Amino acid sequence: MYAVTVNVVSCRQLRSADAGGASDPYVSVNVLGRSPSAAQKTEVIKKTLNPVWNASILLADVAPQDSIVFQVFDYERFGKHDPLGSVAVPVGTALQVCQSGRPAVFRLPDQSTGEIEVGFSFNPPP
């Protein structure tokens, strides 16, 4: 089991979900199959399609067979937050990113546009 520190660097080319051509994005990070209440979130960045967070999120008890899920949402003050895309990164892929020493960019495959840049570090080291 690992403790994984996820660095949510940024998103690029998100789709516009708000009037005026922008979104108010944030990222929810969790381990696939865990309760939604276990998800951790970045801050909301207002009126952008290319947010930069550089936010560190610690996930405990991550197994080698797990996947880390990144869900990008458009914050809504009232009502349901609009999904802007999501991607599940297997721990094996996250280990490769960690060993490369730099963040990686993943496309948000459930949307026609958008990508997320993330980095990983593991404790204990792989």
N, C-alpha and C positions, 0 to 999 in steps of 0.2 A: 504494500500500500504506500501511496505517496501523498505528501502535501504538495499541491501544485499552486504556484503563484502565476496567475494569468495577468499579463499586461495588455489591456485593451488600449491599443495605440490610437486607432482612428477608423473611420469609415469614409468611403468615397463613392460618389455618384449614386447616392440614395435617391429613391423616387420621391417626388413631391407629394405630400399628403395633405397639405394645408392650402387654403386660398392664399394667393400671393406667391406661389411657386416654391415654397420651402417646406421644411419639416422641423419638428422639435425632437430630435432623436435621443434615445438612450439605449443601452445594451443591458440585457438580462443574461447572466452567466450561471449555468447549472451543470450538474452531471446528469446525463441521460438516465431517466427512470426515477430520479429523486423527486420528492414532493416539490411542487411549484413554490411553496413557502420557503424552501431552502435556497432559492435563487438569490443571487446578489446582483445589484444594479449599479451602473455608472450614474453620474449626474446627467440631467437633461441639459442639452445645449440648444438654445433657441435659434430658430430661423436659419437653418443651414442644411445643405445636402452633403457637406464634407466636414463632419465634426471631428475634432481632435480631443481626446481625453487623457491619454497617458495614465490611465487608472489601473492600479494594482488590486487584484481580487484574489484572496486565498481560498482554495478549495481543499478540504480535509478528506482523508480516507478515500483517495482515488485509486482504483484498481487498474492494472495493466489492460484489462479487457473493456474498460469504460470508454465513453465518449464524452467530450465536453461540448455543451450546446451553447451557442451564441444566438440570441434572439434580439433583433433590432426593432424597436417600436418608435412610433411617433406619439409623443406625450399629448394627451388631451385633458384639459382641465375638467371637463365634464364628459362622462360617457367612457366607452371602451377605447383603449389606446390602439391605434392602427398598426398592424404588423408591417414592417418594412423589409423583412427578410430574415432568414435564419440559416445556420449551418452547424452541423455536428462534426467535430474534429476528433477522430479516434486518438486515444492516448499514445499509440505507436507513432502516429504522425506528429503529435505534440512533442514527443521525445526527439524526433528528428529535427524539428524546429529548434528545440532547446540546444541540441548539439551543434547546430549551425551557428549559434551565437547571435542571431539576429531575428527580428520578427518576420512573419510570413503573411502573405495576403491570400485570403480565401474569398471566392465569389459567393454571393448569396444566391444559391441555385434555384430557390423558389420564387425569385423575382426576375424581371427582365433586365434589371440594372442593379448595381450596387456590389460593394465588396467591403470586407473588414480586415484590418491589419492587427494581428495579435502576436504576442511573444509568450514564452513559457519558461518557468524554471521549476525544478523538482527537488524535493527534499524527502528522502535521501537522494543525492545525485544518482543518475542512472549509471 
